[in-house]
Amino acid sequence: MGRSRVQGKHAGLTRDQVLRAAVRLADRDGVESLSMRKLARELDVEAMTLYHHIQNKHGLEDAIVEYVLAESLTPPPASAGWQEVVTGHAQELHRGLAKHPGAVPLFATRTAVTPRTLAILEGLLHVLRDAGFAPRTALHLVYAVAGAVVGQHLASAGEPPPPPADLAGDDLPVLTAALAGGPVTLESRLEFTLTALMAGFETLLPRTP
């Protein structure tokens, strides 16, 4: 007979341990396979033990988003301009999603409104407001950047690679020229998208007379 699983508060689990296991499970098997029972097996505890830390599966999904954000994001330098802050936020989010691909679908589908995620959002809005953006515009800006990062990760995971340059041929001269500089990677696509967004955001700042 195998070792009995630990039940209740005697498991000695912390919320952080539960979330680390959940993120590991999502990265390994995909978030669609994540369940409270499967997570309990991963931790070798009874499923009821998890409810001391997580209310339900939806709460677990939000907590995974919060966990990945907390692991990935760092406070921006106090002297940084808004462009550096926004770009740095996007790049850190990108690195977090690259490290934890299992969380990507959750970032696309869960709002994850928690005290920690709201604090992160408030910090970004403060920087943008102080730079001259109206609060509503600043909120749209943050959502646009986050959506661009998550969208590029979703697209990268779901699309076939482009044809190599030597297969484009004379019938596709523009594509051949485009591919001559090397493959269009997730990183290059994201860099281009952020550059375009930042240029567009500049036009939303109030004009000084």
FIGU-883317 format. One record per residue (C-alpha): residue in three letters; x, y, z. Coordinates in Angstrom, 2 decimals, decimal comma, m for minus. Each point is the difference from the previous one (the first is absolute). Example, Ala and Ser with C-alpha at 12.3 -4.5 7.8 and 13.67 -1.06 7.14 Angstrom:
// FIGU-883317
<node zake="ALA" u="12,30" v="m4,50" w="7,80"/>
<node zake="SER" u="1,37" v="3,44" w="m0,66"/>
//
This chain:
// FIGU-883317
<node zake="MET" u="0,00" v="0,00" w="0,00"/>
<node zake="GLY" u="1,39" v="3,41" w="m0,97"/>
<node zake="ARG" u="0,55" v="2,88" w="2,33"/>
<node zake="SER" u="m3,31" v="1,59" w="0,94"/>
<node zake="ARG" u="m0,49" v="3,53" w="m1,17"/>
<node zake="VAL" u="0,08" v="2,73" w="2,58"/>
<node zake="GLN" u="m3,29" v="1,66" w="0,78"/>
<node zake="GLY" u="m1,07" v="3,34" w="1,39"/>
<node zake="LYS" u="2,19" v="2,50" w="1,80"/>
<node zake="HIS" u="2,48" v="m2,73" w="0,97"/>
<node zake="ALA" u="1,29" v="0,04" w="m3,58"/>
<node zake="GLY" u="2,24" v="2,93" w="0,92"/>
<node zake="LEU" u="m0,42" v="1,49" w="m3,46"/>
<node zake="THR" u="0,31" v="3,69" w="m0,65"/>
<node zake="ARG" u="m1,91" v="1,92" w="m2,66"/>
<node zake="ASP" u="3,28" v="0,66" w="m1,78"/>
<node zake="GLN" u="0,74" v="m3,73" w="m0,20"/>
<node zake="VAL" u="m3,46" v="m0,67" w="m1,40"/>
<node zake="LEU" u="0,39" v="2,66" w="m2,67"/>
<node zake="ARG" u="3,50" v="m1,08" w="m1,00"/>
<node zake="ALA" u="m1,33" v="m3,52" w="m0,51"/>
<node zake="ALA" u="m2,97" v="1,31" w="m1,99"/>
<node zake="VAL" u="2,23" v="2,05" w="m2,30"/>
<node zake="ARG" u="2,33" v="m2,97" w="m0,46"/>
<node zake="LEU" u="m2,96" v="m2,23" w="m0,85"/>
<node zake="ALA" u="m1,43" v="2,51" w="m2,49"/>
<node zake="ASP" u="3,37" v="0,39" w="m1,70"/>
<node zake="ARG" u="0,47" v="m3,75" w="m0,24"/>
<node zake="ASP" u="m3,47" v="m1,23" w="m0,95"/>
<node zake="GLY" u="m1,85" v="3,11" w="m1,17"/>
<node zake="VAL" u="m2,39" v="2,15" w="1,97"/>
<node zake="GLU" u="m3,01" v="m1,77" w="m1,50"/>
<node zake="SER" u="0,96" v="m3,11" w="1,94"/>
<node zake="LEU" u="0,31" v="1,83" w="3,31"/>
<node zake="SER" u="m2,45" v="m1,02" w="2,71"/>
<node zake="MET" u="m0,07" v="0,07" w="3,77"/>
<node zake="ARG" u="0,19" v="m3,80" w="0,13"/>
<node zake="LYS" u="2,97" v="m0,17" w="m2,36"/>
<node zake="LEU" u="1,76" v="2,74" w="1,95"/>
<node zake="ALA" u="m0,63" v="m1,91" w="3,23"/>
<node zake="ARG" u="1,60" v="m3,10" w="m1,54"/>
<node zake="GLU" u="2,97" v="2,10" w="m1,08"/>
<node zake="LEU" u="0,46" v="1,11" w="3,61"/>
<node zake="ASP" u="m0,89" v="m3,42" w="1,43"/>
<node zake="VAL" u="m2,79" v="1,36" w="2,19"/>
<node zake="GLU" u="m3,76" v="m0,36" w="0,14"/>
<node zake="ALA" u="m1,89" v="2,40" w="m2,23"/>
<node zake="MET" u="m1,77" v="1,55" w="2,98"/>
<node zake="THR" u="3,37" v="1,18" w="1,29"/>
<node zake="LEU" u="0,25" v="2,46" w="m2,88"/>
<node zake="TYR" u="m3,15" v="1,81" w="1,03"/>
<node zake="HIS" u="1,86" v="1,43" w="2,99"/>
<node zake="HIS" u="1,93" v="2,05" w="m2,55"/>
<node zake="ILE" u="m2,14" v="0,25" w="m3,16"/>
<node zake="GLN" u="m3,76" v="0,47" w="m0,09"/>
<node zake="ASN" u="m0,67" v="m1,83" w="m3,29"/>
<node zake="LYS" u="1,44" v="m0,62" w="m3,45"/>
<node zake="HIS" u="m0,79" v="3,53" w="m1,19"/>
<node zake="GLY" u="1,79" v="1,36" w="3,04"/>
<node zake="LEU" u="2,94" v="m2,26" w="m0,83"/>
<node zake="GLU" u="0,14" v="1,34" w="m3,56"/>
<node zake="ASP" u="0,00" v="3,60" w="1,23"/>
<node zake="ALA" u="2,66" v="m0,87" w="2,55"/>
<node zake="ILE" u="2,22" v="m1,48" w="m2,73"/>
<node zake="VAL" u="m0,22" v="3,26" w="m1,95"/>
<node zake="GLU" u="0,84" v="1,95" w="3,15"/>
<node zake="TYR" u="2,89" v="m2,35" w="0,80"/>
<node zake="VAL" u="1,56" v="0,32" w="m3,47"/>
<node zake="LEU" u="m0,35" v="3,79" w="0,12"/>
<node zake="ALA" u="1,58" v="0,21" w="3,44"/>
<node zake="GLU" u="2,88" v="m2,24" w="m1,10"/>
<node zake="SER" u="0,58" v="1,91" w="m3,25"/>
<node zake="LEU" u="m0,49" v="3,69" w="0,78"/>
<node zake="THR" u="2,35" v="2,25" w="1,91"/>
<node zake="PRO" u="m0,56" v="3,61" w="1,14"/>
<node zake="PRO" u="1,23" v="2,45" w="m2,65"/>
<node zake="PRO" u="2,87" v="2,36" w="0,83"/>
<node zake="ALA" u="m1,27" v="3,18" w="1,63"/>
<node zake="SER" u="1,71" v="2,14" w="m2,63"/>
<node zake="ALA" u="m1,31" v="m1,97" w="m3,00"/>
<node zake="GLY" u="m2,14" v="1,76" w="m2,58"/>
<node zake="TRP" u="m3,39" v="m1,33" w="m0,99"/>
<node zake="GLN" u="1,34" v="m1,58" w="m3,20"/>
<node zake="GLU" u="2,63" v="m1,96" w="1,95"/>
<node zake="VAL" u="m2,56" v="m1,06" w="2,61"/>
<node zake="VAL" u="m2,56" v="m1,22" w="m2,54"/>
<node zake="THR" u="2,56" v="m1,74" w="m2,18"/>
<node zake="GLY" u="1,63" v="m1,62" w="3,02"/>
<node zake="HIS" u="m3,39" v="m1,20" w="1,24"/>
<node zake="ALA" u="m0,72" v="m1,57" w="m3,40"/>
<node zake="GLN" u="3,40" v="m1,68" w="m0,20"/>
<node zake="GLU" u="m0,28" v="m1,43" w="3,52"/>
<node zake="LEU" u="m3,48" v="m1,30" w="m0,75"/>
<node zake="HIS" u="1,35" v="m1,58" w="m3,19"/>
<node zake="ARG" u="2,80" v="m1,74" w="1,91"/>
<node zake="GLY" u="m2,45" v="m1,23" w="2,62"/>
<node zake="LEU" u="m2,29" v="m1,52" w="m2,64"/>
<node zake="ALA" u="2,98" v="m1,52" w="m1,84"/>
<node zake="LYS" u="1,04" v="m1,65" w="3,27"/>
<node zake="HIS" u="m3,55" v="m1,16" w="0,80"/>
<node zake="PRO" u="m1,76" v="m0,75" w="m3,32"/>
<node zake="GLY" u="m2,72" v="m1,89" w="1,85"/>
<node zake="ALA" u="m1,23" v="3,29" w="1,44"/>
<node zake="VAL" u="m0,41" v="1,73" w="m3,37"/>
<node zake="PRO" u="m3,64" v="m1,09" w="m0,59"/>
<node zake="LEU" u="m0,90" v="1,23" w="3,48"/>
<node zake="PHE" u="1,41" v="3,44" w="m0,73"/>
<node zake="ALA" u="m2,27" v="0,09" w="m3,04"/>
<node zake="THR" u="m3,16" v="m1,13" w="1,81"/>
<node zake="ARG" u="0,25" v="0,92" w="3,70"/>
<node zake="THR" u="m0,32" v="3,56" w="1,30"/>
<node zake="ALA" u="1,78" v="m1,00" w="3,22"/>
<node zake="VAL" u="m1,18" v="3,01" w="2,01"/>
<node zake="THR" u="1,93" v="m0,48" w="3,23"/>
<node zake="PRO" u="1,60" v="2,49" w="2,41"/>
<node zake="ARG" u="3,45" v="m0,73" w="m1,41"/>
<node zake="THR" u="m0,94" v="0,34" w="m3,67"/>
<node zake="LEU" u="m1,92" v="3,19" w="0,74"/>
<node zake="ALA" u="3,06" v="1,41" w="1,79"/>
<node zake="ILE" u="2,12" v="m0,73" w="m3,08"/>
<node zake="LEU" u="m2,56" v="1,73" w="m2,21"/>
<node zake="GLU" u="m0,23" v="3,00" w="2,33"/>
<node zake="GLY" u="3,77" v="0,45" w="m0,08"/>
<node zake="LEU" u="0,04" v="0,09" w="m3,80"/>
<node zake="LEU" u="m2,93" v="2,43" w="m0,10"/>
<node zake="HIS" u="1,79" v="2,35" w="2,42"/>
<node zake="VAL" u="3,03" v="0,15" w="m2,30"/>
<node zake="LEU" u="m2,13" v="0,65" w="m3,07"/>
<node zake="ARG" u="m2,17" v="2,61" w="1,71"/>
<node zake="ASP" u="3,10" v="1,85" w="1,19"/>
<node zake="ALA" u="1,29" v="m0,06" w="m3,58"/>
<node zake="GLY" u="m3,13" v="1,84" w="m1,14"/>
<node zake="PHE" u="m2,37" v="m2,75" w="m1,10"/>
<node zake="ALA" u="m3,61" v="0,24" w="1,13"/>
<node zake="PRO" u="m0,83" v="m2,86" w="2,40"/>
<node zake="ARG" u="m2,42" v="m1,61" w="m2,45"/>
<node zake="THR" u="2,54" v="0,22" w="m2,82"/>
<node zake="ALA" u="2,66" v="m1,46" w="2,29"/>
<node zake="LEU" u="m2,23" v="m2,97" w="0,78"/>
<node zake="HIS" u="m0,59" v="m0,68" w="m3,70"/>
<node zake="LEU" u="3,75" v="0,27" w="m0,57"/>
<node zake="VAL" u="0,79" v="m2,63" w="2,64"/>
<node zake="TYR" u="m2,66" v="m2,34" w="m1,37"/>
<node zake="ALA" u="1,28" v="0,48" w="m3,55"/>
<node zake="VAL" u="3,56" v="m0,90" w="0,98"/>
<node zake="ALA" u="m1,02" v="m3,03" w="2,04"/>
<node zake="GLY" u="m2,30" v="m1,17" w="m2,77"/>
<node zake="ALA" u="2,79" v="0,33" w="m2,55"/>
<node zake="VAL" u="2,38" v="m2,11" w="2,06"/>
<node zake="VAL" u="m2,55" v="m2,71" w="0,77"/>
<node zake="GLY" u="m1,29" v="0,03" w="m3,56"/>
<node zake="GLN" u="3,46" v="m0,53" w="m1,46"/>
<node zake="HIS" u="0,53" v="m2,98" w="2,31"/>
<node zake="LEU" u="m3,35" v="m1,50" w="m0,97"/>
<node zake="ALA" u="0,74" v="0,52" w="m3,69"/>
<node zake="SER" u="3,47" v="m1,46" w="0,31"/>
<node zake="ALA" u="m1,36" v="m3,13" w="1,65"/>
<node zake="GLY" u="m2,76" v="m0,57" w="m2,53"/>
<node zake="GLU" u="1,44" v="0,73" w="m3,41"/>
<node zake="PRO" u="2,35" v="m1,94" w="m2,28"/>
<node zake="PRO" u="3,47" v="1,42" w="m0,64"/>
<node zake="PRO" u="0,46" v="2,16" w="m3,12"/>
<node zake="PRO" u="1,59" v="m1,60" w="m3,05"/>
<node zake="PRO" u="3,79" v="0,26" w="m0,21"/>
<node zake="ALA" u="1,29" v="2,66" w="m2,36"/>
<node zake="ASP" u="1,33" v="m2,49" w="m2,54"/>
<node zake="LEU" u="m3,47" v="m1,53" w="m0,42"/>
<node zake="ALA" u="m1,81" v="3,28" w="m0,68"/>
<node zake="GLY" u="1,29" v="0,07" w="m3,57"/>
<node zake="ASP" u="m0,39" v="2,47" w="m2,84"/>
<node zake="ASP" u="m3,80" v="m0,12" w="0,24"/>
<node zake="LEU" u="0,16" v="1,68" w="3,43"/>
<node zake="PRO" u="2,62" v="2,73" w="m0,39"/>
<node zake="VAL" u="m1,20" v="2,21" w="2,87"/>
<node zake="LEU" u="m0,19" v="m2,90" w="2,44"/>
<node zake="THR" u="3,43" v="m1,15" w="m1,17"/>
<node zake="ALA" u="1,40" v="3,46" w="0,71"/>
<node zake="ALA" u="m1,70" v="0,11" w="3,39"/>
<node zake="LEU" u="1,43" v="m3,37" w="1,04"/>
<node zake="ALA" u="3,49" v="0,84" w="m1,22"/>
<node zake="GLY" u="0,71" v="1,63" w="3,37"/>
<node zake="GLY" u="m0,73" v="m3,22" w="1,87"/>
<node zake="PRO" u="m3,09" v="m1,52" w="1,62"/>
<node zake="VAL" u="m2,68" v="2,17" w="1,55"/>
<node zake="THR" u="0,26" v="m1,09" w="3,61"/>
<node zake="LEU" u="m2,29" v="0,66" w="2,93"/>
<node zake="GLU" u="2,60" v="2,41" w="1,38"/>
<node zake="SER" u="0,31" v="1,96" w="m3,24"/>
<node zake="ARG" u="m3,76" v="0,19" w="m0,41"/>
<node zake="LEU" u="m0,43" v="1,21" w="3,54"/>
<node zake="GLU" u="2,76" v="2,59" w="m0,37"/>
<node zake="PHE" u="m1,61" v="1,34" w="m3,16"/>
<node zake="THR" u="m3,44" v="0,10" w="1,62"/>
<node zake="LEU" u="1,27" v="1,86" w="3,07"/>
<node zake="THR" u="1,89" v="2,51" w="m2,15"/>
<node zake="ALA" u="m3,15" v="0,72" w="m2,01"/>
<node zake="LEU" u="m2,16" v="0,27" w="3,10"/>
<node zake="MET" u="2,41" v="2,34" w="1,76"/>
<node zake="ALA" u="0,08" v="2,29" w="m3,04"/>
<node zake="GLY" u="m3,79" v="0,04" w="m0,04"/>
<node zake="PHE" u="m0,26" v="0,66" w="3,73"/>
<node zake="GLU" u="2,20" v="3,09" w="m0,41"/>
<node zake="THR" u="m2,72" v="1,59" w="m2,12"/>
<node zake="LEU" u="m2,51" v="m0,36" w="2,84"/>
<node zake="LEU" u="1,88" v="2,31" w="2,33"/>
<node zake="PRO" u="m1,50" v="3,51" w="0,27"/>
<node zake="ARG" u="1,77" v="2,52" w="m2,20"/>
<node zake="THR" u="1,73" v="2,80" w="1,89"/>
<node zake="PRO" u="m0,44" v="3,46" w="m1,51"/>
//
